[in-house]
Amino acid sequence: MTIRQWIERIWHVEGSLPIDPAQSGDEALDRLEPLFHQVGTSHDRNGRALTFHKKDPVAQDRLATFENGVLRIERDESGMMLHYRLASRMLLFCFLAPLMFLAFAQVTILISKWEEPKNGAAAKEEKKEPAALPQHPIDKFLGAPAPEKPKKDDKSKEEDKKLKPTASYVFAGLFAILYIIGRILEARLVRRLFRKTLQGV
């Protein structure tokens, strides 16, 4: 398998199914063709091959995840086989999204390191002892306690102001999980759909 084929497998789903020996190739495609009679779907049948393209498919379309694809009936040593190759931009997006969020995380880390010297200089200026607040003579005469000095900002507040890459890592992980689940689940669902359609279930 070439590098290009490995890359294309990221967003392509491929597979094959045996066809009942009692069925001809044309009969098998006759059963599969109604799957592509959907709003937003165009298809072309040429011999024992069927190609389709989707644009703004409806939610009820069971193949809405795939934008285009090819179904082909071929004969090999084991008999008549259905070979299919479907492309999904949704799978491609779920694959690229983690890479994008990891890039955001790295940018966040770089910005945070770049701002550290500035924050350090600002922190040194804030370390000066805050001036005591003057007490009114009447309060002093009545024995009221002197006003407290203003409290310095907690270090925790300074930490909160710092840019953190945590959110980017979380989103990267979520999209990675979505891709893995979607890649496995969609392949199984489309295989089951084609098998049941060929069986007339």
VENWO-V331281 format. One record per helix or strand of 3 or more residues. SS is the DSSP state (a for helix, b for strand). FROM is the first residue (numbers start at 1). LEN is the number of residues. Records with the same first field share a line. If there is no record, write none. Layout:
# VENWO-V331281
SS=FROM-LEN, FROM-LEN
This chain:
# VENWO-V331281
a=3-6, 25-12, 89-38, 137-5, 155-7, 166-34
b=12-7, 41-6, 49-6, 68-9, 79-9
